[in-house]
Amino acid sequence: MIIKHISLDNYRSYGRLDLDVGPSVNIVYGNNAQGKTNLIEAINVCSCTASHRTSTDRELVKIGEDGYSIKLLCHDEVYGNDTELQASYLLENTPKNSSNKPKRELYHDNMKIERISDYIGVCNTVIFAPEDLNLVKGSPSGRRKFFNMLIIKVAPSYFNILNGTNRILNQKNICIKSFKGKTENIDNNALDFWDFSLADMSADLIMYRYRFASLLSRKAAMHHSVISGGEENLSIQYMSLSGSTELLERSLKEDGMYDRFMEGRLSEGDLSGIKRILSDHILQKLQNSRKNDVEKGISTIGVHRDDLDIKLNGLSMRGFSSQGQQRSASLSLKLAELEIIREMVSNSPVLLLDDVFSELDAGRRTSLLAGMKEAQIFITCTDRSYIENELAAFLMTDVKPNYYRVENRTVLPEV
């Protein structure tokens, strides 16, 4: 997919913006705090409905306005036609939204899309920002967000499972809090109602996550080997409910289904059988944790606490790694994400690089540039000449970058 035109209304610092962009490399430069990152963020929000900087849509609305709207006019390389995406957010109790609740609206070719899973994946983006350099040693929630979004981009139905699981978990937590921390108040029938559903949906999540964590580990390891000159081995271990991943792997291998599962070729009947075994295991874990949950006033175990343990030469990088090694691993993860989407989705993803060149040394910049070829790219930076020099050796002679200078929230195309 190639973005041809970007339209913004009341998004962050922009009141109104209409911008034609090029099909290959688009370099957005200017001083800090002028609106470069806001433009990159808007592209990502319209693509996958999520910001890499905040989880609150309200923060994306220009101060004093009722809501924002983003439109992307794209060209579908597979079918050869243009298509338009629009993501809007309306604040509550305004002329455009009289409801007492804010609302998000999504459109594809002017048709309103009710389910996010039907919207995500039309135009995929991969964003690499300074925040991503903290993937290795940052919080588990940051790694879950990265991992969840990767899976959603190539398997949109995963969003419905993830969203459904979170809804059930929230209802269960409300139920737990009603016992006021006293185990003698536990209503097992009420908790059984939520735990049966939670175990069923959690099994689906774990099966998705196990498969994609293995794929991510393999791809990231190859990229990291190149970056480190073959001196370091990177691996990623998916961490979930105690014993669940081991049970899943053992069940698949015992029945000779492991390879077909990893390739996404397992029949619905076989998937159901494996899921039932895994769901029973999860349910038992949830039931065994009830007293502790009630005493703590929250669900203390579950897929909402899953994590990716990123290892270097067999040791967890959270405790044994330098800043340079962490940056190499983070870069490897993003390059692996780009490769997975390229392989599993018909349309190539758009690559968004938000001021990361200055954060990487020469070797890591070279690795990043090598993985960028043949993608439409948006790069933000403060110095045009610096980026021109960096790109010179990697751009083919027939590829002409497009330059845009951002000044006072205005984007000016340059030659």
C-alpha positions as CSV (number, residue, x, y, z in Angstrom):
1,M,0.0,0.0,0.0
2,I,1.2,3.5,-0.9
3,I,-0.1,6.7,0.7
4,K,-0.7,9.4,-1.8
5,H,-2.4,12.2,0.2
6,I,-2.8,13.1,3.9
7,S,-5.6,15.3,5.3
8,L,-5.7,16.4,8.9
9,D,-8.4,18.4,10.7
10,N,-7.8,19.6,14.3
11,Y,-5.2,16.9,15.0
12,R,-2.7,17.9,17.7
13,S,-1.0,21.1,16.5
14,Y,-2.6,21.1,13.1
15,G,-5.8,23.0,12.4
16,R,-6.0,21.9,8.7
17,L,-3.4,20.1,6.6
18,D,-3.7,18.7,3.0
19,L,-0.5,17.2,1.8
20,D,0.5,15.1,-1.3
21,V,3.3,12.7,-0.6
22,G,5.6,10.6,-2.8
23,P,5.6,6.8,-3.3
24,S,9.1,6.1,-2.0
25,V,11.1,8.2,0.5
26,N,9.4,11.2,2.2
27,I,11.7,13.3,4.5
28,V,10.0,15.6,7.0
29,Y,12.5,17.9,8.6
30,G,12.5,21.0,10.8
31,N,13.3,22.2,14.3
32,N,11.9,20.5,17.4
33,A,8.3,21.2,18.5
34,Q,7.2,22.2,15.0
35,G,4.8,19.2,14.4
36,K,7.0,16.6,12.6
37,T,6.1,13.8,15.0
38,N,2.4,14.8,15.0
39,L,2.3,14.2,11.3
40,I,3.9,10.7,11.6
41,E,1.7,9.9,14.6
42,A,-1.4,10.8,12.6
43,I,-0.5,8.4,9.8
44,N,-0.1,5.6,12.3
45,V,-3.4,6.5,14.1
46,C,-5.4,6.5,10.8
47,S,-3.8,3.2,9.8
48,C,-4.2,1.1,13.0
49,T,-6.3,3.4,15.3
50,A,-3.5,3.6,17.9
51,S,-0.9,6.2,18.8
52,H,2.6,5.2,19.8
53,R,2.7,8.1,22.2
54,T,-0.6,8.0,24.2
55,S,-3.5,5.7,24.8
56,T,-5.9,8.6,25.2
57,D,-7.6,9.9,22.0
58,R,-8.6,13.1,23.8
59,E,-5.0,14.1,23.9
60,L,-4.9,14.0,20.1
61,V,-7.6,16.7,19.7
62,K,-6.3,20.2,19.0
63,I,-6.9,22.4,22.0
64,G,-10.2,24.2,21.9
65,E,-11.7,21.9,19.2
66,D,-14.5,19.3,19.3
67,G,-12.6,16.4,17.8
68,Y,-10.1,15.4,15.1
69,S,-10.3,13.7,11.7
70,I,-7.5,12.0,9.6
71,K,-7.8,10.9,6.0
72,L,-5.3,8.8,4.0
73,L,-5.7,8.4,0.3
74,C,-3.9,5.3,-0.6
75,H,-3.0,3.3,-3.7
76,D,-3.5,-0.5,-3.5
77,E,-0.6,-2.0,-5.3
78,V,-2.2,-5.4,-5.5
79,Y,-5.5,-4.4,-7.1
80,G,-4.2,-1.2,-8.8
81,N,-6.9,1.1,-7.4
82,D,-7.1,4.0,-4.9
83,T,-8.8,3.6,-1.5
84,E,-9.4,6.0,1.3
85,L,-9.3,5.6,5.1
86,Q,-10.7,8.0,7.6
87,A,-10.4,7.9,11.4
88,S,-12.3,10.5,13.5
89,Y,-12.8,11.1,17.2
90,L,-15.5,13.4,18.5
91,L,-15.6,14.7,22.0
92,E,-18.9,14.4,24.0
93,N,-21.6,17.1,24.3
94,T,-20.6,18.9,21.1
95,P,-22.5,20.0,18.0
96,K,-21.2,16.9,16.1
97,N,-21.8,14.5,19.0
98,S,-24.7,15.3,21.4
99,S,-24.0,12.1,23.3
100,N,-22.5,12.4,26.8
101,K,-19.7,10.0,25.7
102,P,-16.9,10.6,23.2
103,K,-17.0,8.4,20.1
104,R,-14.6,7.1,17.4
105,E,-15.7,6.8,13.8
106,L,-13.9,4.8,11.1
107,Y,-14.6,4.9,7.4
108,H,-13.3,2.9,4.4
109,D,-14.1,4.5,1.0
110,N,-16.8,6.6,2.8
111,M,-18.5,3.5,4.3
112,K,-18.7,3.5,8.0
113,I,-16.9,0.6,9.6
114,E,-18.4,-0.7,12.8
115,R,-15.7,-3.2,13.8
116,I,-12.0,-2.2,14.2
117,S,-11.0,-5.7,13.0
118,D,-12.6,-4.9,9.6
119,Y,-10.6,-1.7,9.4
120,I,-7.1,-2.5,10.6
121,G,-4.9,-4.1,7.9
122,V,-6.2,-2.1,4.9
123,C,-3.0,0.1,5.1
124,N,-0.4,-1.3,7.5
125,T,2.3,0.8,9.0
126,V,5.4,0.0,11.0
127,I,6.6,2.8,13.2
128,F,10.0,3.1,14.8
129,A,10.3,5.9,17.3
130,P,12.7,6.7,20.2
131,E,10.2,5.1,22.6
132,D,10.8,1.7,20.9
133,L,14.4,1.7,22.0
134,N,13.0,1.0,25.5
135,L,11.2,-2.2,24.3
136,V,13.8,-4.5,25.9
137,K,14.1,-3.0,29.4
138,G,10.8,-1.1,29.5
139,S,7.6,-2.3,31.1
140,P,5.8,-5.5,30.1
141,S,2.8,-3.4,29.0
142,G,5.0,-1.8,26.4
143,R,6.1,-5.2,25.0
144,R,2.5,-6.5,25.1
145,K,1.3,-3.4,23.1
146,F,4.0,-3.9,20.5
147,F,3.3,-7.6,20.2
148,N,-0.5,-7.3,20.2
149,M,-0.4,-4.7,17.4
150,L,1.9,-6.9,15.3
151,I,-0.6,-9.8,15.5
152,I,-3.6,-7.6,14.8
153,K,-2.0,-6.2,11.7
154,V,-1.6,-9.7,10.1
155,A,-4.6,-11.4,11.8
156,P,-7.3,-8.7,12.5
157,S,-9.7,-11.2,14.1
158,Y,-7.2,-11.3,17.0
159,F,-8.4,-7.9,18.0
160,N,-11.9,-9.2,18.7
161,I,-10.4,-11.9,21.0
162,L,-8.2,-9.5,22.8
163,N,-11.0,-7.0,23.2
164,G,-13.4,-9.6,24.4
165,T,-10.9,-11.0,26.9
166,N,-10.3,-7.5,28.4
167,R,-14.0,-6.9,28.8
168,I,-14.5,-10.2,30.6
169,L,-11.4,-9.5,32.8
170,N,-12.9,-6.1,33.7
171,Q,-16.2,-7.7,34.7
172,K,-14.4,-10.3,36.8
173,N,-12.4,-7.6,38.6
174,I,-15.7,-5.8,39.4
175,C,-17.0,-9.0,40.9
176,I,-13.8,-9.6,42.9
177,K,-13.9,-6.1,44.3
178,S,-17.5,-6.7,45.5
179,F,-16.2,-9.2,48.0
180,K,-14.3,-6.4,49.8
181,G,-11.2,-8.4,50.4
182,K,-12.9,-11.0,52.5
183,T,-12.5,-14.6,51.3
184,E,-15.6,-15.7,53.3
185,N,-17.6,-13.5,50.9
186,I,-16.5,-15.4,47.8
187,D,-19.4,-16.5,45.5
188,N,-17.9,-19.3,43.5
189,N,-20.8,-19.5,41.1
190,A,-20.3,-15.9,40.2
191,L,-16.6,-16.3,39.6
192,D,-17.1,-19.5,37.7
193,F,-19.3,-17.6,35.2
194,W,-16.4,-15.2,34.4
195,D,-13.6,-17.8,34.7
196,F,-15.1,-20.2,32.2
197,S,-15.4,-17.5,29.6
198,L,-12.0,-16.1,30.5
199,A,-10.3,-19.5,30.3
200,D,-11.8,-20.1,26.8
201,M,-10.7,-16.7,25.3
202,S,-7.3,-16.9,27.1
203,A,-6.6,-20.2,25.4
204,D,-7.2,-18.5,22.0
205,L,-4.9,-15.6,22.9
206,I,-2.1,-17.9,24.1
207,M,-2.3,-20.0,20.9
208,Y,-2.0,-16.8,18.8
209,R,0.8,-15.4,21.0
210,Y,2.8,-18.6,21.2
211,R,2.9,-19.0,17.4
212,F,3.8,-15.3,16.7
213,A,6.4,-15.2,19.4
214,S,8.2,-18.1,17.8
215,L,8.0,-16.4,14.4
216,L,9.2,-13.1,15.9
217,S,12.0,-14.8,17.7
218,R,13.3,-16.5,14.5
219,K,13.1,-13.3,12.4
220,A,14.6,-11.0,15.1
221,A,17.5,-13.5,15.7
222,M,18.4,-13.3,12.0
223,H,18.5,-9.5,11.9
224,H,20.4,-9.3,15.2
225,S,23.0,-11.7,13.9
226,V,23.7,-9.4,11.1
227,I,23.8,-6.3,13.3
228,S,26.2,-8.0,15.8
229,G,28.4,-9.5,13.2
230,G,27.3,-13.0,14.2
231,E,28.8,-12.6,17.7
232,E,25.5,-12.6,19.7
233,N,22.4,-14.8,19.7
234,L,19.0,-13.2,20.3
235,S,16.0,-15.1,21.3
236,I,12.5,-14.3,22.5
237,Q,10.6,-16.4,25.0
238,Y,6.8,-16.0,25.4
239,M,5.9,-15.9,29.1
240,S,2.3,-16.7,30.1
241,L,0.3,-18.5,32.8
242,S,2.5,-21.1,34.6
243,G,2.7,-24.3,32.5
244,S,0.5,-23.1,29.7
245,T,3.1,-22.7,26.9
246,E,4.8,-25.9,27.9
247,L,1.4,-27.7,27.8
248,L,0.6,-26.3,24.4
249,E,4.0,-27.2,23.0
250,R,3.9,-30.7,24.4
251,S,0.3,-31.4,23.2
252,L,1.2,-30.2,19.7
253,K,4.4,-32.3,19.5
254,E,2.9,-35.4,21.0
255,D,0.2,-35.5,18.3
256,G,2.5,-34.5,15.5
257,M,0.8,-31.2,14.9
258,Y,3.5,-28.7,15.8
259,D,4.7,-27.9,12.3
260,R,1.2,-27.5,10.9
261,F,0.2,-25.3,13.8
262,M,3.3,-23.0,13.4
263,E,2.5,-22.7,9.6
264,G,-1.1,-21.9,10.3
265,R,-2.4,-25.1,8.6
266,L,-4.0,-26.9,11.5
267,S,-7.6,-27.9,11.0
268,E,-10.4,-26.4,13.0
269,G,-11.1,-29.8,14.6
270,D,-7.4,-30.1,15.8
271,L,-7.3,-26.5,17.0
272,S,-10.5,-27.1,19.0
273,G,-9.0,-30.2,20.7
274,I,-5.8,-28.4,21.6
275,K,-7.7,-25.3,22.8
276,R,-9.9,-27.5,25.1
277,I,-6.8,-29.0,26.8
278,L,-5.3,-25.5,27.3
279,S,-8.6,-24.0,28.5
280,D,-9.0,-26.6,31.2
281,H,-5.5,-25.9,32.4
282,I,-6.1,-22.1,32.5
283,L,-9.4,-22.6,34.3
284,Q,-7.7,-24.6,37.1
285,K,-5.1,-21.9,37.5
286,L,-7.7,-19.2,37.8
287,Q,-9.7,-21.2,40.3
288,N,-6.7,-21.9,42.4
289,S,-5.9,-18.2,42.6
290,R,-9.3,-17.1,43.8
291,K,-8.5,-16.5,47.5
292,N,-5.4,-14.5,46.6
293,D,-7.3,-12.5,44.0
294,V,-10.0,-11.6,46.5
295,E,-7.5,-10.6,49.2
296,K,-5.6,-8.4,46.7
297,G,-8.8,-7.1,45.1
298,I,-7.8,-7.8,41.5
299,S,-7.0,-10.7,39.1
300,T,-3.4,-11.5,40.0
301,I,-2.8,-14.0,37.2
302,G,-3.9,-14.2,33.6
303,V,-3.0,-13.4,30.0
304,H,-3.1,-9.7,30.9
305,R,0.2,-10.2,32.6
306,D,1.9,-12.0,29.7
307,D,5.4,-10.8,28.6
308,L,8.2,-11.4,26.1
309,D,11.5,-12.3,27.7
310,I,14.1,-11.0,25.3
311,K,17.4,-13.0,25.8
312,L,20.9,-12.5,24.6
313,N,23.1,-15.6,24.5
314,G,20.6,-17.3,26.8
315,L,20.5,-14.5,29.4
316,S,17.5,-12.2,30.0
317,M,18.5,-8.7,28.7
318,R,16.5,-7.0,31.4
319,G,19.3,-7.8,33.8
320,F,22.3,-8.4,31.6
321,S,22.7,-6.0,28.7
322,S,24.3,-2.7,27.7
323,Q,22.4,0.2,26.2
324,G,24.0,-0.6,22.8
325,Q,22.8,-4.2,23.0
326,Q,19.3,-3.1,24.0
327,R,19.1,-0.8,21.0
328,S,20.3,-3.6,18.6
329,A,17.6,-5.9,20.0
330,S,14.9,-3.2,19.7
331,L,16.0,-2.5,16.1
332,S,15.9,-6.3,15.4
333,L,12.4,-6.5,16.7
334,K,11.1,-3.7,14.5
335,L,12.8,-5.1,11.4
336,A,11.3,-8.5,12.2
337,E,7.9,-6.9,12.5
338,L,8.3,-5.3,9.1
339,E,9.4,-8.6,7.6
340,I,6.5,-10.6,9.1
341,I,3.9,-8.1,7.7
342,R,5.5,-8.2,4.3
343,E,5.3,-12.0,4.2
344,M,1.8,-12.4,5.6
345,V,-0.1,-9.5,4.1
346,S,-0.5,-8.9,0.3
347,N,0.2,-5.2,0.6
348,S,3.6,-3.9,1.8
349,P,3.5,-1.9,5.0
350,V,4.5,1.8,5.1
351,L,7.6,2.5,7.3
352,L,7.5,5.4,9.7
353,L,10.8,6.5,11.2
354,D,10.3,9.2,13.8
355,D,13.7,10.8,14.7
356,V,15.5,7.5,15.3
357,F,18.6,8.1,13.1
358,S,20.2,10.4,15.7
359,E,19.6,7.7,18.3
360,L,21.5,5.0,16.4
361,D,25.2,4.6,15.7
362,A,26.5,4.1,12.1
363,G,26.3,0.3,12.2
364,R,22.8,0.2,13.4
365,R,21.7,2.9,10.9
366,T,23.2,0.8,8.1
367,S,21.2,-2.2,9.3
368,L,18.0,-0.1,9.5
369,L,18.5,1.3,6.0
370,A,19.2,-2.1,4.5
371,G,15.8,-3.3,5.8
372,M,14.0,-0.3,4.4
373,K,14.4,-1.0,0.7
374,E,11.3,-1.2,-1.5
375,A,9.0,0.3,1.1
376,Q,7.3,3.7,1.2
377,I,9.1,5.5,4.0
378,F,8.4,8.6,6.1
379,I,11.4,9.9,8.0
380,T,11.5,12.8,10.5
381,C,14.7,14.6,11.4
382,T,16.0,18.1,12.2
383,D,18.7,18.3,9.6
384,R,18.0,17.7,5.9
385,S,21.6,17.4,4.8
386,Y,22.4,14.8,7.4
387,I,19.6,12.5,6.2
388,E,20.6,13.1,2.5
389,N,24.1,11.9,3.3
390,E,22.8,8.9,5.2
391,L,20.5,7.8,2.4
392,A,22.8,8.5,-0.5
393,A,24.5,5.0,-0.5
394,F,21.2,3.1,-0.2
395,L,18.8,4.8,-2.6
396,M,18.8,3.7,-6.2
397,T,19.6,6.3,-8.8
398,D,16.0,6.4,-10.1
399,V,14.5,7.0,-6.6
400,K,14.1,10.7,-5.8
401,P,13.3,11.6,-2.2
402,N,10.6,14.1,-1.4
403,Y,11.4,16.8,1.2
404,Y,9.0,18.6,3.4
405,R,10.0,21.4,5.8
406,V,7.8,21.8,8.9
407,E,7.7,25.2,10.5
408,N,5.1,26.7,12.9
409,R,2.8,23.7,12.3
410,T,2.9,24.2,8.5
411,V,4.3,21.6,6.1
412,L,6.0,23.0,3.1
413,P,7.0,20.8,0.2
414,E,10.5,21.5,-1.1
415,V,12.6,20.5,-4.2
